[in-house]
Amino acid sequence: MLHLKSETDRRWFDQVDSDLNAVLIDHAHCEKKAAGTALNLIFAYVEDEELCREMTEIVNEELEHFHMVLELLKKRGVKFRRMTPSTYGRKLNDLVRKQEPQRAVDRLLVAGLIEARSCERFRSLAEHVAEDKELSEFYQSLFESEARHHTTYTRLAKHFAPEDIVMQRLDELAGLEAEILAASDDPPRMHS
């Protein structure tokens, strides 16, 4: 369903254990960036009415999640602050081809893979912090929407290329996403 080529490894859980607050702060930034990505897609592909409608829903949902994470941080006494982002998103976006319609396909698939990884991380984090009932339930509650976003992005990529080409490219990008994650030396982040 998520089209990922790897699962979260022990290294990431060690990072979570070493600095959970940094991961939570980064999560807030990720939600904000996800809203920005969806909004940018509206501007780029304004002629695609279905895409614009779906992206509007994602923008609203991601901003709602952003506020939910901010509230969680506040309840935990953690101050929201700027952070250097992980290199994960930049490296994935560097894979986007420059010419249309391949660019549209890649932009949507990269966004979808980031959502898929977030979904997988949220599920893993919910299990990892099971003793912290509030945090565990919070991450379980986000799982479904992230999976839905991944599916939406993958489906919309098929507006720009035939399904077999989209799925082949998704498979290629998923393999590269796994390599990027495995080679990460970023400090604790949601996608480190």
ABEGO torsion letter per residue (X at the ends): XAGBABBBBAAAAAAAAABAAAAAAAAAAAAAAAAAAAAAAAAAAAABAAAAAAAAAAAAAAAAAAAAAAAAAAAAGBBBBBBBBBAAAAAAAAABBABOAAAAAAAAAAAAAAAAAAAAAAAAAAAAAAABAAAAAAAAAAAAAAAAAAAAAAAAAAAABBAAAAAAAAAAAAAAAAAAAAABABBBBAAX
